[in-house]
Amino acid sequence: MTLTRRTVILGGLAGLVTACAGRPLPPVDDAALRGAAGKVVVMPLPAEGFDPTETAIPWKLLSERGVRVVFASPEGKIPSADPRMLTGEGLGSYAEQLRADANAREAHAAMRKADDFRSPLAYESLRAAEFDALLLPGGHAPGMKVYLESTALQRFVGEFFAGGRPVGAICHGVLLAARSKLPGSERSVLLGKRTTALPKHMERLAWTLTRKRLGDYYRTYPVYVQDEVTAVLEDRRDYVVGPRGFKRDSPEDLRPGFVVVDGRYVSARWPGDAHTFALAVLRQLAVA
């Protein structure tokens, strides 16, 4: 084949189109994920204030592929999401960047109608042996503290890690894992593992942009999530910040998403990783 200037230009354009095409989610019937069908995942939530994206996107992707997602709340009552993350109220000109996008809001509306969401278990009734995987979503609203500080939930998380089945944690969900200890020890379940969580630069920026209107809404605790998680790790280098940038992943393009996988443990940083996070959990279930 003789290379002409036109051939080179067309070849370059084809490569550019391919590069810009994105990396979509695999199809629902993807053979590599069929092993996940029929598995049962438990997703504990606070009574109020959970992040709708970090909850509903994994629920949607897992449910579409035949995974049953069981929910739990402090007293077994139907939980509610952080309304500000749905409406954008009080977020000012940053609302569209900070709140759940249309895809997540649609998934949340569908999740609210699901039978399992409307009949959650109580934290105290959870038994690790009854589930194939555990998902720990995040959120930063004040209502999250009940979830993050629950001794019953921390005990359950410790038992789940000890059992060796898949665990996925995203954003503040990693903080719950960091506070959970292996049965019979004072050792965090994350000691010796590599992980990510909500990075300090993201938490600080969201707080800085909104604190005049909302005070410490974006600071769940005085200590940054990254700092508290890092403090329980074996080595500070086991915390992985991930790439800079604030573009969210989507069903059409997973490339902006970021996860850290260490054995059976999957972690992610923020709502913008939710699709990539859910896919990583699905892959864990498919080989469980």
Backbone as CSV, one residue per row, in Angstrom:
resi,resn,N_x,N_y,N_z,CA_x,CA_y,CA_z,C_x,C_y,C_z
1,MET,0.843,-1.202,0.000,0.000,0.000,0.000,0.871,1.243,0.000
2,THR,0.575,2.194,-0.896,1.330,3.433,-0.962,0.690,4.472,-0.061
3,LEU,1.506,5.006,0.853,0.992,6.014,1.772,0.970,7.371,1.092
4,THR,-0.180,7.988,1.064,-0.302,9.344,0.557,-0.655,10.255,1.720
5,ARG,-0.585,11.565,1.460,-0.936,12.517,2.504,-2.394,12.302,2.935
6,ARG,-3.257,12.004,1.957,-4.671,11.781,2.270,-4.835,10.544,3.145
7,THR,-4.092,9.461,2.867,-4.159,8.237,3.654,-3.765,8.500,5.095
8,VAL,-2.668,9.253,5.274,-2.183,9.555,6.617,-3.206,10.382,7.386
9,ILE,-3.773,11.394,6.699,-4.764,12.248,7.369,-5.991,11.442,7.768
10,LEU,-6.517,10.609,6.843,-7.702,9.815,7.149,-7.417,8.811,8.261
11,GLY,-6.229,8.222,8.233,-5.859,7.291,9.299,-5.784,7.983,10.645
12,GLY,-5.222,9.187,10.645,-5.138,9.955,11.893,-6.505,10.327,12.421
13,LEU,-7.403,10.714,11.502,-8.766,11.064,11.920,-9.499,9.850,12.478
14,ALA,-9.277,8.688,11.868,-9.925,7.467,12.359,-9.457,7.144,13.770
15,GLY,-8.153,7.329,13.991,-7.619,7.093,15.333,-8.180,8.064,16.338
16,LEU,-8.362,9.329,15.908,-8.917,10.344,16.807,-10.364,10.022,17.157
17,VAL,-11.129,9.580,16.172,-12.527,9.211,16.424,-12.596,8.060,17.410
18,THR,-11.705,7.061,17.210,-11.684,5.918,18.122,-11.348,6.363,19.528
19,ALA,-10.360,7.258,19.660,-9.938,7.727,20.977,-11.025,8.519,21.667
20,CYS,-11.851,9.233,20.877,-12.898,10.075,21.450,-14.205,9.318,21.664
21,ALA,-14.255,8.054,21.205,-15.502,7.313,21.258,-15.876,6.901,22.672
22,GLY,-14.928,6.942,23.593,-15.224,6.562,24.958,-15.092,5.067,25.176
23,ARG,-15.221,4.664,26.435,-15.172,3.249,26.792,-16.471,2.924,27.530
24,PRO,-17.463,2.397,26.831,-18.784,2.203,27.441,-18.831,0.996,28.373
25,LEU,-19.894,0.942,29.156,-20.155,-0.249,29.956,-20.333,-1.456,29.047
26,PRO,-19.928,-2.637,29.489,-20.213,-3.834,28.692,-21.722,-4.078,28.655
27,PRO,-22.197,-4.781,27.648,-23.643,-5.030,27.552,-24.155,-5.845,28.730
28,VAL,-25.461,-5.746,28.972,-26.073,-6.428,30.109,-25.820,-7.929,30.066
29,ASP,-25.793,-8.502,28.859,-25.616,-9.953,28.729,-24.157,-10.350,28.492
30,ASP,-23.222,-9.490,28.871,-21.798,-9.780,28.681,-21.429,-11.100,29.350
31,ALA,-20.797,-11.979,28.600,-20.496,-13.323,29.104,-19.596,-13.297,30.331
32,ALA,-18.676,-12.330,30.390,-17.735,-12.276,31.505,-18.407,-11.933,32.832
33,LEU,-19.629,-11.384,32.773,-20.318,-10.976,33.997,-21.476,-11.902,34.376
34,ARG,-21.707,-12.947,33.593,-22.861,-13.807,33.840,-22.788,-14.518,35.186
35,GLY,-21.598,-14.731,35.674,-21.452,-15.406,36.966,-21.990,-14.610,38.131
36,ALA,-22.251,-13.302,37.916,-22.791,-12.471,38.998,-24.283,-12.694,39.198
37,ALA,-24.978,-13.156,38.178,-26.430,-13.332,38.252,-26.796,-14.304,39.363
38,GLY,-27.830,-13.946,40.117,-28.282,-14.795,41.209,-27.616,-14.521,42.539
39,LYS,-26.566,-13.700,42.553,-25.883,-13.366,43.802,-26.707,-12.339,44.580
40,VAL,-26.448,-12.263,45.876,-27.172,-11.335,46.752,-26.169,-10.409,47.431
41,VAL,-26.384,-9.118,47.250,-25.509,-8.082,47.803,-26.286,-7.285,48.840
42,VAL,-25.637,-6.912,49.936,-26.289,-6.080,50.934,-25.683,-4.681,50.899
43,MET,-26.548,-3.674,50.964,-26.122,-2.284,50.934,-26.731,-1.543,52.138
44,PRO,-25.979,-1.375,53.213,-26.480,-0.595,54.348,-26.528,0.896,54.002
45,LEU,-27.519,1.588,54.556,-27.683,3.016,54.344,-28.066,3.683,55.661
46,PRO,-27.835,4.983,55.787,-28.349,5.698,56.957,-29.855,5.911,56.806
47,ALA,-30.490,6.332,57.866,-31.920,6.632,57.778,-32.173,7.763,56.792
48,GLU,-31.236,8.704,56.721,-31.364,9.822,55.792,-29.983,10.360,55.445
49,GLY,-29.872,10.929,54.248,-28.654,11.638,53.882,-27.662,10.912,53.014
50,PHE,-28.001,9.708,52.504,-27.032,9.009,51.661,-26.917,9.686,50.295
51,ASP,-25.790,9.452,49.632,-25.585,10.027,48.303,-26.368,9.211,47.271
52,PRO,-27.242,9.844,46.489,-28.073,9.083,45.552,-27.299,8.422,44.428
53,THR,-26.229,9.066,43.958,-25.457,8.485,42.864,-24.710,7.239,43.316
54,GLU,-24.038,7.326,44.444,-23.215,6.217,44.927,-24.044,5.020,45.351
55,THR,-25.335,5.235,45.519,-26.248,4.157,45.890,-27.005,3.627,44.678
56,ALA,-27.611,4.531,43.912,-28.521,4.105,42.852,-27.820,3.582,41.606
57,ILE,-26.672,4.143,41.263,-25.961,3.634,40.073,-25.500,2.198,40.291
58,PRO,-24.833,1.858,41.413,-24.520,0.433,41.635,-25.768,-0.446,41.693
59,TRP,-26.824,0.037,42.358,-28.061,-0.752,42.396,-28.554,-1.039,40.979
60,LYS,-28.590,-0.033,40.128,-29.096,-0.191,38.763,-28.258,-1.187,37.965
61,LEU,-26.939,-1.009,37.987,-26.081,-1.865,37.181,-26.098,-3.303,37.672
62,LEU,-26.117,-3.492,38.982,-26.162,-4.855,39.517,-27.519,-5.503,39.244
63,SER,-28.590,-4.753,39.469,-29.932,-5.313,39.269,-30.166,-5.711,37.816
64,GLU,-29.699,-4.887,36.899,-29.869,-5.188,35.480,-29.189,-6.486,35.085
65,ARG,-28.195,-6.891,35.848,-27.432,-8.097,35.529,-27.762,-9.263,36.450
66,GLY,-28.938,-9.189,37.060,-29.445,-10.337,37.806,-28.993,-10.450,39.237
67,VAL,-28.357,-9.420,39.778,-27.926,-9.430,41.170,-29.033,-8.833,42.036
68,ARG,-29.344,-9.469,43.122,-30.324,-8.913,44.064,-29.597,-8.018,45.062
69,VAL,-30.065,-6.798,45.217,-29.483,-5.861,46.176,-30.459,-5.698,47.337
70,VAL,-30.017,-6.133,48.516,-30.810,-6.012,49.742,-30.320,-4.784,50.496
71,PHE,-31.217,-4.015,51.067,-30.850,-2.796,51.773,-31.007,-2.977,53.283
72,ALA,-30.310,-2.151,54.031,-30.443,-2.133,55.491,-30.380,-0.692,55.960
73,SER,-31.091,-0.411,57.030,-31.081,0.920,57.641,-31.043,0.735,59.155
74,PRO,-30.798,1.795,59.915,-30.610,1.615,61.364,-31.716,0.823,62.054
75,GLU,-32.967,1.119,61.731,-34.082,0.446,62.391,-34.995,-0.286,61.413
76,GLY,-34.507,-0.522,60.206,-35.311,-1.240,59.230,-36.409,-0.416,58.597
77,LYS,-36.265,0.898,58.616,-37.244,1.782,57.986,-36.701,2.280,56.645
78,ILE,-37.602,2.666,55.750,-37.196,3.094,54.408,-36.286,4.321,54.521
79,PRO,-35.077,4.250,53.975,-34.150,5.382,54.066,-34.432,6.436,53.009
80,SER,-33.824,7.599,53.176,-33.993,8.671,52.192,-32.637,9.288,51.852
81,ALA,-32.502,9.689,50.604,-31.260,10.290,50.119,-31.134,11.734,50.595
82,ASP,-29.946,12.261,50.471,-29.695,13.672,50.726,-30.463,14.476,49.668
83,PRO,-31.500,15.210,50.044,-32.314,15.903,49.037,-31.532,16.945,48.246
84,ARG,-30.529,17.549,48.870,-29.757,18.578,48.170,-28.995,17.982,46.992
85,MET,-28.584,16.717,47.104,-27.869,16.078,46.008,-28.810,15.715,44.856
86,LEU,-30.106,15.783,45.091,-31.091,15.559,44.028,-31.553,16.863,43.403
87,THR,-31.795,17.873,44.238,-32.367,19.124,43.737,-31.327,20.189,43.424
88,GLY,-30.174,20.129,44.093,-29.163,21.174,43.949,-29.455,22.413,44.769
89,GLU,-30.503,22.368,45.590,-30.885,23.536,46.384,-29.748,23.980,47.303
90,GLY,-29.447,25.270,47.263,-28.412,25.830,48.117,-27.002,25.735,47.552
91,LEU,-26.845,25.058,46.420,-25.511,24.877,45.831,-25.161,26.004,44.862
92,GLY,-26.098,26.914,44.638,-25.822,28.079,43.804,-25.425,27.710,42.389
93,SER,-24.457,28.435,41.864,-24.031,28.241,40.477,-23.274,26.933,40.264
94,TYR,-22.952,26.241,41.361,-22.221,24.970,41.251,-23.155,23.772,41.291
95,ALA,-24.462,24.017,41.294,-25.433,22.937,41.482,-25.275,21.820,40.452
96,GLU,-25.138,22.160,39.193,-25.074,21.127,38.156,-23.791,20.311,38.234
97,GLN,-22.734,20.884,38.788,-21.479,20.150,38.934,-21.474,19.255,40.175
98,LEU,-22.211,19.671,41.209,-22.132,18.976,42.490,-23.256,17.976,42.722
99,ARG,-24.447,18.250,42.205,-25.565,17.347,42.486,-25.521,16.136,41.559
100,ALA,-26.385,15.159,41.833,-26.491,13.981,40.980,-26.920,14.379,39.573
101,ASP,-26.328,13.752,38.564,-26.712,14.084,37.197,-28.030,13.381,36.831
102,ALA,-28.521,13.647,35.635,-29.833,13.133,35.232,-29.873,11.607,35.253
103,ASN,-28.790,10.979,34.848,-28.715,9.522,34.836,-28.865,8.961,36.246
104,ALA,-28.190,9.576,37.216,-28.266,9.112,38.602,-29.629,9.410,39.218
105,ARG,-30.199,10.563,38.888,-31.514,10.899,39.443,-32.582,9.924,38.935
106,GLU,-32.466,9.542,37.680,-33.403,8.564,37.117,-33.243,7.205,37.810
107,ALA,-31.992,6.795,38.028,-31.734,5.522,38.710,-32.260,5.562,40.144
108,HIS,-32.092,6.702,40.810,-32.576,6.835,42.183,-34.100,6.727,42.241
109,ALA,-34.788,7.349,41.292,-36.248,7.282,41.262,-36.724,5.839,41.085
110,ALA,-36.025,5.078,40.245,-36.382,3.672,40.042,-36.073,2.845,41.288
111,MET,-34.933,3.095,41.902,-34.537,2.355,43.109,-35.552,2.524,44.229
112,ARG,-36.084,3.728,44.369,-37.050,4.005,45.442,-38.307,3.153,45.332
113,LYS,-38.601,2.670,44.122,-39.792,1.851,43.904,-39.517,0.359,44.086
114,ALA,-38.248,-0.016,44.207,-37.886,-1.434,44.306,-38.369,-2.027,45.625
115,ASP,-38.836,-3.259,45.578,-39.361,-3.920,46.776,-38.310,-4.010,47.879
116,ASP,-37.087,-4.369,47.517,-36.045,-4.509,48.543,-35.695,-3.176,49.186
117,PHE,-35.769,-2.101,48.425,-35.502,-0.787,49.010,-36.609,-0.402,49.983
118,ARG,-37.819,-0.800,49.688,-38.968,-0.430,50.509,-39.177,-1.360,51.704
119,SER,-38.331,-2.388,51.820,-38.419,-3.291,52.973,-37.014,-3.615,53.486
120,PRO,-36.293,-2.593,53.953,-34.917,-2.813,54.389,-34.835,-3.612,55.689
121,LEU,-33.699,-4.256,55.888,-33.401,-4.940,57.137,-32.873,-3.925,58.144
122,ALA,-32.878,-4.282,59.409,-32.261,-3.452,60.442,-30.785,-3.839,60.577
123,TYR,-29.941,-2.874,60.912,-28.515,-3.161,61.077,-28.284,-4.373,61.977
124,GLU,-28.986,-4.418,63.093,-28.742,-5.467,64.084,-29.062,-6.865,63.559
125,SER,-29.878,-6.953,62.517,-30.269,-8.272,62.007,-29.318,-8.808,60.940
126,LEU,-28.353,-8.028,60.524,-27.466,-8.438,59.434,-26.521,-9.560,59.870
127,ARG,-26.376,-10.564,59.007,-25.467,-11.678,59.234,-24.618,-11.857,57.977
128,ALA,-23.324,-11.794,58.135,-22.415,-11.796,56.987,-22.588,-13.023,56.103
129,ALA,-22.872,-14.165,56.687,-22.951,-15.414,55.915,-24.123,-15.431,54.935
130,GLU,-25.064,-14.512,55.076,-26.265,-14.519,54.243,-26.095,-13.770,52.923
131,PHE,-24.927,-13.160,52.708,-24.744,-12.318,51.521,-23.458,-12.679,50.789
132,ASP,-23.481,-12.440,49.476,-22.313,-12.739,48.640,-21.343,-11.574,48.560
133,ALA,-21.819,-10.356,48.824,-20.946,-9.180,48.769,-21.575,-8.061,49.593
134,LEU,-20.747,-7.105,49.939,-21.158,-5.951,50.738,-20.793,-4.680,49.992
135,LEU,-21.745,-3.746,49.894,-21.501,-2.443,49.275,-21.691,-1.347,50.310
136,LEU,-20.696,-0.457,50.421,-20.741,0.650,51.375,-20.714,1.967,50.610
137,PRO,-21.887,2.569,50.363,-21.924,3.873,49.686,-21.545,4.988,50.650
138,GLY,-21.424,6.189,50.106,-21.084,7.335,50.932,-22.150,8.405,50.915
139,GLY,-21.718,9.593,51.272,-22.573,10.752,51.434,-21.934,11.614,52.503
140,HIS,-22.235,12.892,52.512,-21.555,13.791,53.451,-22.524,14.584,54.333
141,ALA,-23.836,14.411,54.132,-24.828,15.144,54.922,-24.771,14.706,56.390
142,PRO,-25.261,15.540,57.301,-25.199,15.200,58.736,-25.807,13.845,59.077
143,GLY,-26.864,13.427,58.358,-27.489,12.145,58.647,-26.588,10.947,58.445
144,MET,-25.486,11.121,57.721,-24.547,10.025,57.486,-23.850,9.567,58.764
145,LYS,-23.801,10.407,59.771,-23.047,10.053,60.985,-23.619,8.828,61.684
146,VAL,-24.924,8.640,61.615,-25.531,7.455,62.224,-24.968,6.187,61.586
147,TYR,-24.804,6.211,60.306,-24.250,5.087,59.531,-22.756,4.919,59.797
148,LEU,-22.040,6.003,59.751,-20.580,5.948,59.893,-20.135,5.599,61.308
149,GLU,-20.973,5.879,62.299,-20.598,5.664,63.700,-21.299,4.469,64.332
150,SER,-22.080,3.723,63.566,-22.826,2.588,64.108,-21.893,1.448,64.515
151,THR,-21.905,1.091,65.784,-21.067,-0.031,66.234,-21.581,-1.352,65.658
152,ALA,-22.894,-1.474,65.498,-23.450,-2.700,64.911,-22.972,-2.863,63.473
153,LEU,-22.966,-1.778,62.737,-22.537,-1.831,61.344,-21.031,-2.059,61.249
154,GLN,-20.260,-1.430,62.107,-18.816,-1.654,62.106,-18.486,-3.110,62.417
155,ARG,-19.220,-3.690,63.345,-19.013,-5.111,63.667,-19.336,-5.986,62.456
156,PHE,-20.435,-5.677,61.775,-20.829,-6.436,60.588,-19.785,-6.317,59.480
157,VAL,-19.306,-5.105,59.253,-18.276,-4.896,58.227,-17.025,-5.700,58.560
158,GLY,-16.628,-5.705,59.831,-15.467,-6.498,60.242,-15.652,-7.977,59.966
159,GLU,-16.835,-8.491,60.257,-17.131,-9.898,60.004,-17.105,-10.196,58.505
160,PHE,-17.580,-9.254,57.718,-17.623,-9.481,56.271,-16.212,-9.540,55.688
161,PHE,-15.364,-8.615,56.091,-13.980,-8.655,55.619,-13.310,-9.956,56.036
162,ALA,-13.565,-10.386,57.262,-12.944,-11.610,57.764,-13.382,-12.835,56.960
163,GLY,-14.600,-12.783,56.393,-15.113,-13.908,55.618,-14.531,-14.029,54.229
164,GLY,-13.843,-12.986,53.761,-13.163,-13.067,52.475,-14.039,-12.881,51.250
165,ARG,-15.277,-12.450,51.449,-16.138,-12.188,50.289,-15.957,-10.749,49.813
166,PRO,-16.411,-10.435,48.584,-16.166,-9.100,48.029,-16.807,-7.981,48.849
167,VAL,-16.048,-6.890,48.989,-16.528,-5.670,49.639,-16.201,-4.498,48.724
168,GLY,-17.189,-3.651,48.484,-16.967,-2.426,47.730,-17.309,-1.231,48.598
169,ALA,-16.453,-0.221,48.602,-16.690,0.993,49.397,-16.337,2.201,48.549
170,ILE,-17.184,3.215,48.600,-16.965,4.409,47.803,-17.123,5.654,48.668
171,CYS,-16.220,6.620,48.494,-16.281,7.913,49.163,-16.280,7.732,50.686
172,HIS,-17.287,8.254,51.395,-17.348,8.105,52.851,-17.585,6.663,53.282
173,GLY,-18.026,5.803,52.360,-18.154,4.389,52.700,-16.827,3.787,53.108
174,VAL,-15.731,4.301,52.541,-14.394,3.833,52.926,-14.095,4.218,54.367
175,LEU,-14.633,5.341,54.818,-14.445,5.764,56.201,-15.085,4.762,57.157
176,LEU,-16.264,4.253,56.808,-16.894,3.217,57.622,-16.005,1.978,57.681
177,ALA,-15.434,1.588,56.551,-14.530,0.437,56.546,-13.308,0.695,57.426
178,ALA,-12.744,1.893,57.318,-11.547,2.224,58.107,-11.824,2.126,59.599
179,ARG,-13.038,2.442,60.018,-13.402,2.414,61.437,-13.792,1.017,61.916
180,SER,-13.927,0.080,61.005,-14.348,-1.280,61.350,-13.120,-2.152,61.621
181,LYS,-13.263,-3.027,62.577,-12.135,-3.870,62.995,-12.437,-5.338,62.765
182,LEU,-11.378,-6.082,62.499,-11.531,-7.519,62.339,-11.966,-8.125,63.667
183,PRO,-12.792,-9.171,63.634,-13.306,-9.763,64.882,-12.178,-10.142,65.854
184,GLY,-12.335,-9.753,67.112,-11.381,-10.121,68.142,-10.082,-9.352,68.119
185,SER,-10.039,-8.226,67.383,-8.800,-7.459,67.321,-9.098,-5.976,67.297
186,GLU,-8.057,-5.186,67.431,-8.169,-3.734,67.307,-7.648,-3.272,65.956
187,ARG,-7.497,-4.196,65.049,-6.922,-3.917,63.738,-8.019,-3.514,62.755
188,SER,-7.852,-2.372,62.095,-8.788,-1.959,61.062,-8.780,-2.973,59.923
189,VAL,-9.933,-3.175,59.329,-10.014,-4.099,58.198,-9.169,-3.624,57.018
190,LEU,-8.808,-2.350,57.005,-8.023,-1.812,55.889,-6.508,-1.889,56.123
191,LEU,-6.093,-2.288,57.299,-4.659,-2.406,57.558,-4.067,-3.444,56.606
192,GLY,-3.042,-3.048,55.861,-2.412,-3.950,54.912,-3.048,-3.935,53.532
193,LYS,-4.060,-3.099,53.339,-4.712,-3.012,52.030,-4.430,-1.666,51.364
194,ARG,-4.472,-1.671,50.036,-4.415,-0.433,49.278,-5.847,0.053,49.072
195,THR,-6.041,1.357,49.142,-7.387,1.890,49.023,-7.362,3.316,48.505
196,THR,-8.491,3.738,47.997,-8.734,5.148,47.771,-9.953,5.527,48.600
197,ALA,-10.330,6.775,48.596,-11.512,7.304,49.292,-11.653,8.735,48.797
198,LEU,-12.569,9.479,49.379,-12.728,10.875,48.973,-11.418,11.625,49.196
199,PRO,-10.764,12.108,48.137,-9.486,12.806,48.301,-9.653,14.161,48.989
200,LYS,-8.629,14.540,49.713,-8.677,15.792,50.456,-8.928,16.981,49.539
201,HIS,-8.312,16.994,48.362,-8.474,18.160,47.487,-9.921,18.302,47.005
202,MET,-10.622,17.187,46.820,-12.027,17.253,46.410,-12.914,17.724,47.560
203,GLU,-12.715,17.152,48.740,-13.520,17.529,49.901,-13.314,19.002,50.242
204,ARG,-12.063,19.448,50.188,-11.748,20.836,50.534,-12.341,21.809,49.514
205,LEU,-12.295,21.450,48.235,-12.822,22.341,47.207,-14.340,22.486,47.337
206,ALA,-15.052,21.367,47.510,-16.509,21.436,47.638,-16.902,22.268,48.865
207,TRP,-16.164,22.103,49.953,-16.434,22.864,51.171,-16.157,24.354,50.949
208,THR,-15.055,24.662,50.300,-14.687,26.057,50.047,-15.713,26.753,49.163
209,LEU,-16.214,26.049,48.151,-17.164,26.645,47.208,-18.542,26.904,47.823
210,THR,-18.871,26.178,48.890,-20.248,26.237,49.410,-20.350,26.714,50.854
211,ARG,-19.246,26.940,51.543,-19.345,27.174,52.992,-20.035,28.497,53.340
212,LYS,-19.987,29.500,52.460,-20.674,30.759,52.774,-22.178,30.553,52.848
213,ARG,-22.709,29.668,51.999,-24.140,29.377,52.002,-24.501,28.259,52.981
214,LEU,-23.652,27.243,53.020,-24.040,25.999,53.685,-23.180,25.636,54.889
215,GLY,-22.250,26.477,55.262,-21.402,26.168,56.410,-20.569,24.922,56.168
216,ASP,-20.616,23.987,57.110,-19.796,22.777,57.014,-20.536,21.594,56.402
217,TYR,-21.510,21.876,55.558,-22.270,20.803,54.909,-21.356,19.786,54.234
218,TYR,-20.301,20.248,53.590,-19.384,19.343,52.891,-18.245,18.831,53.773
219,ARG,-18.260,19.163,55.043,-17.259,18.634,55.974,-17.995,17.830,57.039
220,THR,-18.161,16.550,56.801,-18.884,15.692,57.738,-18.210,15.678,59.097
221,TYR,-16.878,15.692,59.092,-16.074,15.719,60.314,-14.959,16.745,60.147
222,PRO,-14.402,17.238,61.251,-13.285,18.191,61.146,-12.063,17.597,60.439
223,VAL,-11.863,16.292,60.597,-10.739,15.613,59.943,-11.175,15.189,58.541
224,TYR,-10.341,15.452,57.550,-10.655,15.042,56.180,-10.726,13.520,56.081
225,VAL,-11.596,13.028,55.192,-11.738,11.591,54.982,-10.394,10.964,54.647
226,GLN,-9.670,11.565,53.737,-8.379,11.010,53.340,-7.447,10.862,54.533
227,ASP,-7.427,11.841,55.416,-6.511,11.791,56.563,-6.898,10.691,57.542
228,GLU,-8.208,10.543,57.822,-8.616,9.493,58.769,-8.377,8.107,58.189
229,VAL,-8.657,7.931,56.903,-8.424,6.627,56.281,-6.933,6.305,56.263
230,THR,-6.120,7.258,55.876,-4.677,7.033,55.800,-4.101,6.641,57.156
231,ALA,-4.656,7.189,58.230,-4.121,6.939,59.578,-4.227,5.476,60.000
232,VAL,-5.138,4.695,59.411,-5.286,3.297,59.822,-4.539,2.340,58.899
233,LEU,-3.930,2.856,57.841,-3.253,1.998,56.886,-1.864,1.604,57.379
234,GLU,-1.365,0.512,56.840,-0.033,0.038,57.229,1.050,1.000,56.757
235,ASP,0.819,1.584,55.604,1.775,2.503,54.998,0.984,3.627,54.343
236,ARG,1.389,4.872,54.532,0.673,6.003,53.936,0.577,5.871,52.417
237,ARG,1.528,5.188,51.827,1.513,5.010,50.375,0.433,4.035,49.929
238,ASP,-0.212,3.360,50.868,-1.318,2.473,50.518,-2.590,3.250,50.181
239,TYR,-2.607,4.539,50.492,-3.719,5.388,50.066,-3.392,5.930,48.672
240,VAL,-4.321,5.742,47.724,-4.098,6.151,46.341,-5.066,7.291,46.019
241,VAL,-4.540,8.466,45.741,-5.372,9.642,45.480,-6.135,9.504,44.171
242,GLY,-5.498,8.941,43.162,-6.129,8.844,41.849,-5.860,10.076,41.006
243,PRO,-6.300,10.064,39.764,-6.043,11.182,38.853,-6.819,12.432,39.247
244,ARG,-6.265,13.583,38.913,-6.970,14.851,39.132,-8.071,14.999,38.085
245,GLY,-9.010,15.863,38.371,-10.097,16.097,37.427,-11.435,15.830,38.082
246,PHE,-12.481,16.437,37.532,-13.812,16.346,38.132,-14.868,15.890,37.134
247,LYS,-14.433,15.281,36.040,-15.388,14.737,35.088,-15.914,13.405,35.605
248,ARG,-17.227,13.178,35.488,-17.841,11.951,35.966,-17.832,10.867,34.884
249,ASP,-17.745,9.623,35.316,-17.917,8.545,34.349,-19.400,8.414,34.008
250,SER,-19.705,7.604,33.016,-21.076,7.468,32.539,-21.211,6.108,31.858
251,PRO,-22.443,5.686,31.551,-22.589,4.409,30.834,-21.878,4.413,29.485
252,GLU,-21.756,5.593,28.886,-21.119,5.695,27.568,-19.605,5.811,27.643
253,ASP,-19.093,6.238,28.782,-17.649,6.456,28.898,-17.187,6.261,30.344
254,LEU,-16.514,5.155,30.574,-16.008,4.833,31.905,-14.652,5.469,32.197
255,ARG,-14.045,6.071,31.195,-12.656,6.507,31.350,-12.408,7.478,32.503
256,PRO,-13.319,8.398,32.824,-13.042,9.293,33.957,-13.088,8.589,35.317
257,GLY,-13.679,7.405,35.383,-13.830,6.707,36.658,-12.520,6.116,37.137
258,PHE,-12.435,5.910,38.450,-11.204,5.382,39.055,-11.565,4.476,40.218
259,VAL,-10.940,3.317,40.283,-11.089,2.413,41.417,-9.738,1.825,41.782
260,VAL,-9.645,1.362,43.011,-8.497,0.582,43.462,-9.022,-0.789,43.858
261,VAL,-8.426,-1.831,43.308,-8.826,-3.199,43.629,-7.662,-3.880,44.331
262,ASP,-7.918,-4.369,45.537,-6.911,-5.103,46.311,-7.552,-6.405,46.761
263,GLY,-7.262,-7.488,46.063,-7.889,-8.760,46.377,-9.382,-8.686,46.148
264,ARG,-10.148,-8.909,47.206,-11.607,-8.887,47.097,-12.199,-7.543,47.502
265,TYR,-11.344,-6.575,47.706,-11.773,-5.249,48.155,-11.666,-4.234,47.026
266,VAL,-12.774,-3.522,46.755,-12.841,-2.498,45.708,-13.174,-1.164,46.359
267,SER,-12.421,-0.125,46.037,-12.717,1.204,46.587,-12.740,2.244,45.472
268,ALA,-13.505,3.312,45.708,-13.616,4.408,44.749,-13.727,5.714,45.515
269,ARG,-13.633,6.854,44.798,-13.446,8.140,45.461,-14.709,8.952,45.664
270,TRP,-15.563,9.054,44.641,-16.655,10.024,44.679,-17.740,9.596,43.698
271,PRO,-18.872,10.309,43.638,-19.934,9.891,42.727,-19.497,9.751,41.276
272,GLY,-18.491,10.504,40.871,-18.006,10.436,39.503,-17.354,9.121,39.130
273,ASP,-17.141,8.241,40.109,-16.571,6.903,39.854,-17.630,5.808,39.880
274,ALA,-18.897,6.154,40.044,-19.915,5.166,40.409,-20.086,4.035,39.394
275,HIS,-20.051,4.337,38.107,-20.228,3.279,37.107,-19.019,2.341,37.083
276,THR,-17.836,2.913,37.134,-16.613,2.112,37.148,-16.556,1.255,38.406
277,PHE,-16.976,1.837,39.515,-17.031,1.129,40.793,-17.994,-0.056,40.718
278,ALA,-19.190,0.178,40.213,-20.187,-0.893,40.116,-19.703,-2.019,39.217
279,LEU,-19.045,-1.672,38.115,-18.528,-2.700,37.213,-17.446,-3.530,37.896
280,ALA,-16.581,-2.890,38.680,-15.536,-3.626,39.395,-16.144,-4.598,40.404
281,VAL,-17.217,-4.171,41.071,-17.905,-5.065,42.014,-18.548,-6.227,41.261
282,LEU,-19.166,-5.943,40.126,-19.751,-7.009,39.306,-18.705,-8.047,38.910
283,ARG,-17.542,-7.593,38.550,-16.471,-8.528,38.164,-16.059,-9.398,39.347
284,GLN,-16.058,-8.822,40.541,-15.766,-9.605,41.729,-16.828,-10.675,41.946
285,LEU,-18.090,-10.297,41.781,-19.190,-11.250,41.971,-19.174,-12.356,40.920
286,ALA,-18.765,-12.000,39.721,-18.771,-12.972,38.624,-17.809,-14.119,38.855
287,VAL,-16.780,-13.889,39.665,-15.788,-14.948,39.919,-15.858,-15.437,41.358
288,ALA,-16.838,-14.932,42.130,-16.933,-15.326,43.545,-17.371,-16.784,43.667
